[in-house]
Amino acid sequence: MLGEADLLLWGDIDGRRRNLHGRSAITRDRHGVLKYPKSLCEACNTSRSRPLDLAYDEFSLAVRRARRWSRKLNLEAIYGQAWQFRSLDLGRYYAKHFGCRMVRTGIEVPGSLRAFLDGAVDLHDSTMTLCTTADVRRHLHWGLSITGDFIEADRDATEIRRCVMATFVGRVGVRYEWRADATKAPTSFFHDARPRIARYRKDEDLLR
């Protein structure tokens, strides 16, 4: 983004498309469409989460370099013998991402997500799975994209009961789902050396 290559941002709050490039692209983000509001202290967002950022860098580079993916993604090939630890770091990177999105949307971040970032190895009421959609496979070969945030409330619209959101690197995405009534969530992708990539037709199917 800080380089000179053209970038296109669409689907922001006013529905317009705009090109973004150059070193002032982020500082000119008047409408907050590129950056999340401040929701982490500096230490948590830098030194403490450095291993998470590095795990994401390795993952995103591997995804972008691959010409095609089968129905599974090989985390062991990306991280080697340390895949179990590095995949947890990758999961925690996405936990940070989804937690920041929740803060932006005005949703209370679940305790399970906070505990996972603090060292827990699972999410008892949430799950993260790998995903792709026909639209992403058709249009997004190397870029980044995020879905909208899907929120489901109770009948009286007084309490949030479910939250789903996803983010993509190229054609491979991570889908996060939290449910208030979950007793034991399905296993998340970072516990499997070769997790399956769930396929959806479009964003609406992925979210619902």
FENDA-V607270 format. One record per run of one state. SS is the DSSP state (H for helix, E for strand, L for the rest). FROM is the first residue (numbers start at 0). TO is the last residue. If there is no record, write none. Layout:
BEGIN
<<SS & FROM & TO> <SS & FROM & TO>>
END
This chain:
BEGIN
<<L & 0 & 5> <E & 6 & 8> <L & 9 & 16> <E & 17 & 19> <L & 20 & 40> <H & 41 & 44> <L & 45 & 48> <H & 49 & 64> <L & 65 & 70> <E & 71 & 73> <H & 74 & 104> <L & 105 & 109> <H & 110 & 116> <L & 117 & 124> <E & 125 & 132> <H & 133 & 138> <L & 139 & 142> <E & 143 & 145> <L & 146 & 148> <E & 149 & 152> <L & 153 & 158> <E & 159 & 168> <L & 169 & 170> <E & 171 & 178> <L & 179 & 187> <H & 188 & 190> <L & 191 & 192> <E & 193 & 199> <L & 200 & 201> <H & 202 & 206> <L & 207 & 207>>
END
